[in-house]
């Protein structure tokens, strides 16, 4: 009898799937109203079967009814990037933007993927590009894809106008000025940076020439002749393979027989009248100021005044010494810059960092600085954090990454060795410190924490102390000096001997998000279950809504976490991350049973990825079914054949 029931269920599911596929195929013929008339449970089951275009069309109406299209976007992401990465996007907005950005980039540049190939009928159309352009706020510029960018200046000008209205961030991923035909690329950048709403610039190239072109006039108040010369024509022509195709005199003259609005590319000249390829017309300049005037004047009363767009957020992902020098020219008067992030694949030289700190000091001393966020790495040692904070004392956010340099002497960072240490309060609200080295001196961090009474977010990764030392001093400092903490993340830090200090910290603050990832919390506990019970009792604070205990080898003790929702003082948690804890099926089932007795007050997002559910699939699936009424589950398969991962998780 049971076999017949299972066969019937399987047949029903198969029939339902065929119906969903039919709706997907004939979505336009059915009409959106017919789809919306489906019962809500059936509509929810349908979402993962729809295309990106269909989800985009149906989303506004569903949102008005209080329904989310999240499951549909995640299903597409699963196809694009795999399940594990797809589940990292926790909200409908995040998942949709990631889908639309990936698909727009693929379709616009003609890049192939399995999803694009399977859905080419729906995706390879101007209507999809227009819809996606309204949904994304980030544009990836790939200069070598010249034809796609050239199209934005001709038959796809309406798409360029849409991008101007929606793109807030541009990512330049390849060299610009050494291209054989840079005209269309530079013009698209000009339109986004100077005519659109883009204020965020991401650069993944270490090119002083390109960086100078990108920054010039878009924030710096002082015109430095050396910087200007970096992108003057004679310099570019010496290094560019395009030197034979650029006519300097005709470009600089800006002559034109046609009057075309500035926001349209000027593709007309005598050669165009002869029906030559517009992309070969040498009527562009590499100087952004002249570039504006190469085109006919802007529309409106201020015709001819094509102003530069300001850059408020700058991120250089491949920052070398040459890029630092360009910043040295611009930064002292880059008054509109609010956020600066610099990352180098190799360790910065200490002297270069000290010179950069001097430039920051000039910007700070001007009294006109807007810079509040600074991110920089890789730094050669932790002492440089103090140098950067002293150089730019108005920062509210600092992100630093350190890696021990194996070369060169260590300089005394206090310029005057007898100088009194700076003890004035810092306005820091967010601090992120990542350390990739064998041992660290804790004092460099605790001294900064004591000066940061307004700190609301702290993220520390990888801090190793000398043998015999404990992180209790760090936790005590937080308890004493940082009462405003809302977000606390410890990652890859040994805290197994710090339970009393952790409990004291938790009882004295009102955290909203807490992460102990790979912190070996129970490693040396005589009674791990008892220690976890104490921790759970301290975690029952009404403010806490997100908790991560990933990679702490909770194993069978996971059932204790259900006590978060028992008793008079219940937790208000909405997110619980217990990935990579070697939770076996029987342990998860026990946790599920206890959670059924004391269900969470809010639907819980429960992350169970990278736990060995395949050791007993039946029990694991039973546990998942019991958890589903109270939890939104993030689950990924585990391969027990991977013995190394298995061993590490069970240590």
WOJOQUI-V968208 format. One record per residue. N is the residue number from 0. RES is the residue in one small letter. PHI is phi in radians with two decimals (* if undefined). OMEGA is omega in whole degrees, 0 to 359 (999 if undefined). Layout:
N&RES&PHI&OMEGA  N&RES&PHI&OMEGA
This chain:
0&x&*&179  1&x&-1.06&179  2&x&-1.09&179  3&x&-1.15&179  4&x&-1.12&180  5&x&-1.12&178  6&x&-1.09&180  7&x&-1.15&178  8&x&-1.07&180  9&x&-1.09&179  10&x&-1.15&179  11&x&-1.09&180  12&x&-1.13&180  13&x&-1.11&179  14&x&-1.14&179  15&x&-1.07&180  16&x&-1.09&178  17&x&-1.10&179  18&x&-1.16&179  19&x&-1.11&178  20&x&-1.11&178  21&x&-1.16&177  22&x&-1.09&179  23&x&-1.07&183  24&x&-1.19&186  25&x&-1.95&184  26&x&-0.99&182  27&x&-1.14&181  28&x&-1.16&180  29&x&-1.17&182  30&x&1.59&185  31&x&-1.14&181  32&x&-1.14&179  33&x&-1.13&179  34&x&-1.18&181  35&x&-1.18&180  36&x&-1.34&179  37&x&-1.11&176  38&x&-1.00&185  39&x&-0.95&179  40&x&-1.02&180  41&x&-1.21&179  42&x&-1.12&178  43&x&-1.11&179  44&x&-1.22&181  45&x&-1.28&190  46&x&-0.89&181  47&x&-1.14&181  48&x&-1.72&184  49&x&-1.54&177  50&x&-1.43&179  51&x&-1.07&180  52&x&-1.11&181  53&x&-1.20&177  54&x&-1.09&179  55&x&-1.09&181  56&x&-1.25&186  57&x&-1.57&187  58&x&-1.02&183  59&x&-0.96&181  60&x&-1.16&180  61&x&-1.17&180  62&x&-1.07&177  63&x&-1.11&178  64&x&-1.56&180  65&x&1.42&180  66&x&-1.83&180  67&x&-1.84&176  68&x&-1.68&186  69&x&-0.93&184  70&x&-1.06&179  71&x&-1.20&180  72&x&-1.16&179  73&x&-1.13&179  74&x&-1.11&177  75&x&-1.19&178  76&x&-1.07&178  77&x&-1.03&178  78&x&-1.24&184  79&x&-1.45&188  80&x&-2.23&183  81&x&1.67&187  82&x&-1.11&185  83&x&-1.04&180  84&x&-1.25&179  85&x&-1.08&183  86&x&-1.31&176  87&x&-1.27&177  88&x&-1.67&194  89&x&-1.57&183  90&x&-2.06&179  91&x&-1.05&183  92&x&-1.13&180  93&x&-1.12&182  94&x&-1.15&181  95&x&-1.13&181  96&x&-1.09&180  97&x&-1.13&178  98&x&-1.09&183  99&x&-1.12&179  100&x&-1.13&181  101&x&-1.15&181  102&x&-1.25&178  103&x&-1.05&181  104&x&-1.07&180  105&x&-1.13&184  106&x&-1.24&183  107&x&-1.09&182  108&x&-1.60&179  109&x&1.29&178  110&x&-1.55&185  111&x&-1.72&172  112&x&-2.65&182  113&x&-1.04&182  114&x&-1.16&180  115&x&-1.09&180  116&x&-1.12&181  117&x&-1.20&185  118&x&-2.07&185  119&x&-1.05&181  120&x&-1.06&182  121&x&-1.46&190  122&x&-1.63&187  123&x&-1.46&178  124&x&-2.64&179  125&x&-1.13&180  126&x&-1.13&178  127&x&-1.15&180  128&x&-1.03&179  129&x&-1.17&178  130&x&-1.10&180  131&x&-1.14&181  132&x&-1.07&179  133&x&-1.38&185  134&x&-1.80&184  135&x&-1.89&176  136&x&-2.18&180  137&x&-2.27&181  138&x&-2.16&179  139&x&-1.70&182  140&x&-1.60&179  141&x&-1.98&188  142&x&-0.98&182  143&x&-1.21&176  144&x&-1.51&190  145&x&-1.13&186  146&x&-1.12&180  147&x&-1.12&180  148&x&-1.22&177  149&x&-1.08&181  150&x&-1.09&178  151&x&-1.13&180  152&x&-1.65&182  153&x&-2.19&188  154&x&-1.36&180  155&x&-1.97&178  156&x&-1.04&176  157&x&-1.03&177  158&x&-1.17&177  159&x&-1.09&177  160&x&-1.09&177  161&x&-1.09&180  162&x&-1.09&177  163&x&-0.99&186  164&x&-1.40&188  165&x&-2.13&185  166&x&-1.40&179  167&x&-1.81&184  168&x&-2.43&178  169&x&-2.08&179  170&x&-1.96&177  171&x&-1.67&190  172&x&-1.88&182  173&x&-2.44&179  174&x&-1.03&183  175&x&-1.80&195  176&x&-1.43&176  177&x&-1.68&176  178&x&-1.17&178  179&x&-1.21&179  180&x&-2.25&184  181&x&-1.47&192  182&x&-1.03&184  183&x&-1.10&180  184&x&-1.07&182  185&x&-1.15&181  186&x&-1.22&177  187&x&-1.07&176  188&x&-1.05&179  189&x&-0.99&181  190&x&-1.14&182  191&x&-1.25&184  192&x&-1.36&189  193&x&-1.87&179  194&x&-2.00&182  195&x&-1.65&182  196&x&-1.76&182  197&x&-1.11&174  198&x&-2.24&181  199&x&-1.88&181  200&x&-2.21&177  201&x&-2.00&183  202&x&-2.14&180  203&x&-1.96&179  204&x&-2.27&175  205&x&-1.82&182  206&x&-2.34&180  207&x&-1.07&182  208&x&-1.12&181  209&x&-1.14&180  210&x&-1.10&178  211&x&-1.07&179  212&x&-1.09&183  213&x&-1.18&186  214&x&-1.55&189  215&x&-1.04&176  216&x&1.39&183  217&x&-1.89&176  218&x&2.75&183  219&x&-1.33&181  220&x&-1.50&183  221&x&-1.75&179  222&x&-1.55&180  223&x&-1.63&185  224&x&-1.11&179  225&x&-1.13&178  226&x&-1.13&181  227&x&-1.09&181  228&x&-1.18&181  229&x&-1.04&181  230&x&-2.06&173  231&x&-1.25&186  232&x&-1.02&183  233&x&-1.00&181  234&x&-1.16&182  235&x&-1.13&184  236&x&-1.13&180  237&x&-1.25&186  238&x&-1.98&186  239&x&-1.73&176  240&x&-1.21&182  241&x&-1.62&187  242&x&-1.04&183  243&x&-1.34&184  244&x&-1.73&182  245&x&-1.83&178  246&x&-1.74&187  247&x&-1.08&186  248&x&-1.14&182  249&x&-1.19&179  250&x&-1.22&184  251&x&-1.12&182  252&x&-1.23&179  253&x&1.15&183  254&x&-1.21&178  255&x&-2.68&178  256&x&-1.61&184  257&x&-2.12&177  258&x&-1.86&184  259&x&-2.22&181  260&x&-0.96&184  261&x&-1.05&183  262&x&-1.45&170  263&x&-2.13&182  264&x&-1.16&178  265&x&-1.51&182  266&x&-1.87&185  267&x&-1.84&176  268&x&-2.81&179  269&x&-1.06&181  270&x&-1.25&178  271&x&-1.16&179  272&x&-1.06&178  273&x&-1.57&177  274&x&1.10&173  275&x&-1.47&180  276&x&-1.11&182  277&x&-1.02&182  278&x&-1.18&180  279&x&-1.64&184  280&x&-1.30&184  281&x&-1.48&182  282&x&-2.03&176  283&x&-1.94&176  284&x&-2.16&178  285&x&-1.53&177  286&x&-1.43&184  287&x&-1.07&179  288&x&-1.14&179  289&x&-1.28&180  290&x&-0.99&180  291&x&-1.05&186  292&x&-1.51&175  293&x&-1.16&176  294&x&-1.54&180  295&x&-1.15&186  296&x&-1.00&178  297&x&-1.13&174  298&x&-1.23&173  299&x&1.73&184  300&x&-1.16&181  301&x&-1.69&182  302&x&-0.99&179  303&x&1.65&181  304&x&-1.72&181  305&x&-1.60&188  306&x&-1.40&176  307&x&-1.41&174  308&x&-1.42&182  309&x&-1.41&173  310&x&-1.80&180  311&x&-1.82&180  312&x&-2.28&182  313&x&-2.17&177  314&x&-2.24&177  315&x&-1.97&187  316&x&-1.50&176  317&x&-2.24&188  318&x&-1.79&177  319&x&-1.94&181  320&x&-0.99&181  321&x&-1.15&178  322&x&-1.14&178  323&x&-1.10&179  324&x&-1.15&177  325&x&-1.08&177  326&x&-1.09&178  327&x&-1.04&177  328&x&-1.26&191  329&x&-1.51&194  330&x&-1.07&184  331&x&-1.00&178  332&x&-2.15&178  333&x&-1.50&193  334&x&-1.25&182  335&x&-1.48&185  336&x&-1.23&181  337&x&-1.80&185  338&x&-2.41&180  339&x&-2.36&179  340&x&-2.21&182  341&x&-2.20&178  342&x&-2.37&180  343&x&-2.03&176  344&x&-1.23&175  345&x&-1.94&183  346&x&-1.28&176  347&x&-1.08&172  348&x&-1.29&184  349&x&-1.08&180  350&x&-1.10&178  351&x&-1.12&179  352&x&-1.16&179  353&x&-1.13&176  354&x&-1.13&178  355&x&-1.10&177  356&x&-1.07&177  357&x&-1.11&177  358&x&-1.17&176  359&x&-1.03&179  360&x&-1.08&178  361&x&-1.08&179  362&x&-1.10&180  363&x&-1.13&182  364&x&-1.18&181  365&x&-1.13&183  366&x&1.36&181  367&x&-1.94&185  368&x&-1.19&173  369&x&-1.88&186  370&x&-1.19&179  371&x&-2.13&178  372&x&-2.15&176  373&x&-2.32&174  374&x&-2.22&182  375&x&-2.68&177  376&x&-3.08&15  377&x&-1.74&177  378&x&-1.65&187  379&x&-1.30&176  380&x&-2.85&191  381&x&-1.21&181  382&x&-1.08&182  383&x&-1.22&177  384&x&-1.09&178  385&x&-1.11&179  386&x&-1.06&181  387&x&-1.16&180  388&x&-1.19&178  389&x&-1.19&180  390&x&-1.31&182  391&x&-2.33&189  392&x&-1.27&181  393&x&-1.64&181  394&x&-1.09&172  395&x&-1.85&180  396&x&-2.49&179  397&x&-2.38&176  398&x&-2.22&183  399&x&-2.26&178  400&x&-2.26&185  401&x&-2.03&172  402&x&-2.53&185  403&x&-1.06&176  404&x&-1.42&180  405&x&-1.78&182  406&x&-2.26&169  407&x&1.32&179  408&x&-1.35&175  409&x&-1.66&183  410&x&-1.49&173  411&x&-1.35&188  412&x&-1.36&172  413&x&-1.44&188  414&x&-0.88&175  415&x&-1.88&187  416&x&-1.08&182  417&x&-1.67&183  418&x&-1.15&178  419&x&-1.20&179  420&x&-1.13&180  421&x&-1.34&182  422&x&-2.03&181  423&x&-1.19&181  424&x&-1.17&176  425&x&-1.82&178  426&x&-1.44&184  427&x&-0.94&175  428&x&-1.99&181  429&x&-2.43&181  430&x&-2.37&177  431&x&-2.17&182  432&x&-2.27&177  433&x&-2.07&186  434&x&-2.16&178  435&x&-2.02&179  436&x&-2.78&188  437&x&-1.23&183  438&x&-2.45&180  439&x&-2.27&172  440&x&-1.59&185  441&x&-1.20&186  442&x&-1.07&183  443&x&-1.04&182  444&x&-1.54&182  445&x&-1.12&179  446&x&-1.16&177  447&x&-1.25&180  448&x&-1.08&180  449&x&-1.16&180  450&x&-1.61&186  451&x&-2.15&182  452&x&-1.19&182  453&x&-1.70&184  454&x&-1.07&181  455&x&-1.91&183  456&x&-2.41&179  457&x&-2.33&179  458&x&-2.30&180  459&x&-2.17&182  460&x&-2.24&165  461&x&1.33&183  462&x&-1.41&179  463&x&-1.86&178  464&x&-1.89&177  465&x&-1.02&180  466&x&-0.95&180  467&x&1.63&180  468&x&-1.59&182  469&x&-2.17&177  470&x&-1.45&182  471&x&-1.08&179  472&x&-1.12&178  473&x&-1.09&181  474&x&-1.14&178  475&x&-1.13&178  476&x&-1.07&178  477&x&-1.07&180  478&x&-1.12&185  479&x&-1.50&193  480&x&-2.02&190  481&x&-2.20&184  482&x&-1.37&182  483&x&-1.66&183  484&x&-1.02&175  485&x&-2.01&182  486&x&-2.23&180  487&x&-2.32&180  488&x&-2.28&171  489&x&-1.96&183  490&x&-2.40&179  491&x&0.96&179  492&x&-2.32&182  493&x&-1.40&182  494&x&-2.17&187  495&x&-1.16&180  496&x&-1.86&187  497&x&-2.12&185  498&x&-1.00&179  499&x&-1.02&180  500&x&-1.20&177  501&x&-1.12&180  502&x&-1.09&179  503&x&-1.10&180  504&x&-1.10&183  505&x&-1.14&182  506&x&-1.35&184  507&x&-1.88&181  508&x&-2.40&181  509&x&-2.12&181  510&x&-1.17&174  511&x&-1.87&178  512&x&-2.35&181  513&x&-2.41&179  514&x&-2.32&168  515&x&-2.02&183  516&x&-1.72&180  517&x&0.94&182  518&x&-1.96&177  519&x&0.89&187  520&x&-1.03&186  521&x&-1.87&192  522&x&-1.05&185  523&x&-1.97&181  524&x&-1.27&176  525&x&-1.17&178  526&x&-2.22&184  527&x&-0.99&182  528&x&-1.12&179  529&x&-1.11&179  530&x&-1.11&180  531&x&-1.20&177  532&x&-1.06&178  533&x&-1.10&180  534&x&-1.13&180  535&x&-1.07&179  536&x&-1.06&180  537&x&-1.30&182  538&x&-1.43&181  539&x&-1.40&177  540&x&-1.62&185  541&x&-1.12&184  542&x&-1.42&187  543&x&-1.29&178  544&x&-2.10&179  545&x&-2.42&181  546&x&-2.35&176  547&x&-2.16&175  548&x&-2.15&184  549&x&-1.10&172  550&x&1.03&177  551&x&-2.11&176  552&x&0.97&179  553&x&-1.17&177  554&x&0.86&186  555&x&-1.19&181  556&x&-1.36&183  557&x&-1.04&182  558&x&-1.07&179  559&x&-1.09&183  560&x&-1.12&177  561&x&-1.12&179  562&x&-1.21&175  563&x&-0.99&187  564&x&-1.93&179  565&x&-1.90&177  566&x&1.39&183  567&x&-1.29&180  568&x&-1.69&181  569&x&-1.43&176  570&x&-1.27&177  571&x&-1.77&183  572&x&-0.97&173  573&x&-2.04&179  574&x&-2.35&178  575&x&-2.33&183  576&x&-1.90&178  577&x&-2.23&176  578&x&-1.13&168  579&x&0.91&180  580&x&-2.08&181  581&x&0.90&178  582&x&-1.45&182  583&x&-1.49&185  584&x&-0.92&181  585&x&-1.12&179  586&x&-1.17&179  587&x&-1.18&179  588&x&-1.12&178  589&x&-1.12&177  590&x&-1.06&181  591&x&-1.11&179  592&x&-1.08&180  593&x&-1.19&181  594&x&-1.25&176  595&x&-1.19&179  596&x&-1.29&180  597&x&-2.17&182  598&x&-1.19&178  599&x&-1.17&181  600&x&-1.18&177  601&x&-2.06&176  602&x&-1.06&189  603&x&-1.64&170  604&x&-1.46&188  605&x&-1.98&182  606&x&-1.67&183  607&x&-2.00&185  608&x&-1.12&176  609&x&1.04&169  610&x&-2.11&191  611&x&-1.34&179  612&x&-1.20&184  613&x&-1.36&180  614&x&-1.29&175  615&x&-2.67&187  616&x&-0.99&183  617&x&-1.12&179  618&x&-1.14&180  619&x&-1.07&181  620&x&-1.18&175  621&x&-1.09&178  622&x&-1.10&180  623&x&-1.09&179  624&x&-1.11&180  625&x&-1.29&180  626&x&-1.46&187  627&x&-1.02&180  628&x&-1.08&184  629&x&-1.89&189  630&x&-2.43&167  631&x&-1.67&192  632&x&-1.68&171  633&x&-1.88&189  634&x&-2.27&176  635&x&-2.37&182  636&x&-1.12&178  637&x&-2.01&177  638&x&-1.90&181  639&x&-1.19&177  640&x&-1.23&177  641&x&-1.40&189  642&x&-1.13&181  643&x&-1.18&178  644&x&-1.09&178  645&x&-1.02&183  646&x&-1.13&183  647&x&-1.11&182  648&x&-1.22&184  649&x&-1.85&182  650&x&-1.18&999
